[in-house]
Amino acid sequence: MERSEVLAKVQEVFCDVLGNDDIVLTETTSAQDVDEWTSLAQAQILTAIENELGMRFSLKEIMSIRTVGDIVNAIMAH
């Protein structure tokens, strides 16, 4: 999967989990940029991504996520 495809999939999951179809993500988007992106929402987002892509994030990956780009990087590493 190419990076742009991963970003599109991550955006789809964000919109679904947060219930907001108006969210537009870039690789520099962080929780400070999206009101609904709380720590609980992040756990739900990462779980949804894992289920959607059939993968598991390591604890180290989860702890290092600060931006959407970090999520994309973690997915690309799998």
C-alpha positions in Angstrom: 0.0 0.0 0.0 1.3 3.4 -0.9 1.7 6.2 1.6 -1.2 8.2 0.1 -3.4 5.2 0.3 -2.5 4.7 4.0 -3.3 8.3 4.7 -6.7 8.0 3.0 -7.5 4.9 5.1 -6.4 6.6 8.3 -8.6 9.6 7.4 -11.6 7.2 6.8 -11.1 5.6 10.2 -10.8 9.0 11.9 -14.0 10.2 10.4 -15.8 6.9 11.3 -14.6 6.8 14.9 -15.0 10.5 15.6 -18.3 10.8 13.8 -17.1 13.8 11.8 -16.9 13.5 8.0 -15.5 17.0 7.7 -12.1 16.1 9.2 -9.3 16.5 6.7 -6.0 15.1 7.8 -2.4 15.8 6.8 0.7 14.0 8.1 1.3 16.9 10.4 -2.2 16.9 12.0 -2.1 16.3 15.7 -4.6 16.0 18.5 -4.3 19.8 19.0 -5.8 20.2 15.5 -8.8 18.0 15.9 -11.2 18.7 18.9 -12.5 15.2 19.0 -9.1 13.6 19.1 -8.8 12.8 22.8 -6.7 10.1 24.4 -9.7 7.8 24.5 -10.5 8.5 20.9 -6.9 7.8 20.0 -7.2 4.3 21.5 -10.4 3.7 19.6 -8.8 5.0 16.4 -5.7 2.8 16.7 -7.9 -0.3 17.5 -10.1 0.4 14.5 -7.0 0.8 12.3 -5.6 -2.5 13.6 -8.9 -4.3 12.9 -9.2 -2.7 9.4 -5.7 -3.6 8.4 -5.3 -6.8 10.2 -2.2 -5.7 12.2 -1.2 -4.8 15.7 0.7 -1.7 16.9 3.5 -2.3 19.4 3.4 -0.5 22.7 6.5 1.5 21.6 4.6 2.6 18.4 1.5 3.6 20.4 3.6 5.6 22.8 5.4 7.5 20.0 2.3 8.6 18.1 1.9 12.4 18.1 0.7 13.1 14.6 -1.1 11.4 11.7 2.3 11.0 10.1 3.4 8.9 13.0 0.4 6.6 12.5 1.2 6.3 8.8 4.9 5.6 9.6 3.8 2.8 12.0 1.5 1.3 9.4 4.1 1.5 6.7 6.6 -0.4 9.0 4.3 -3.4 9.1 
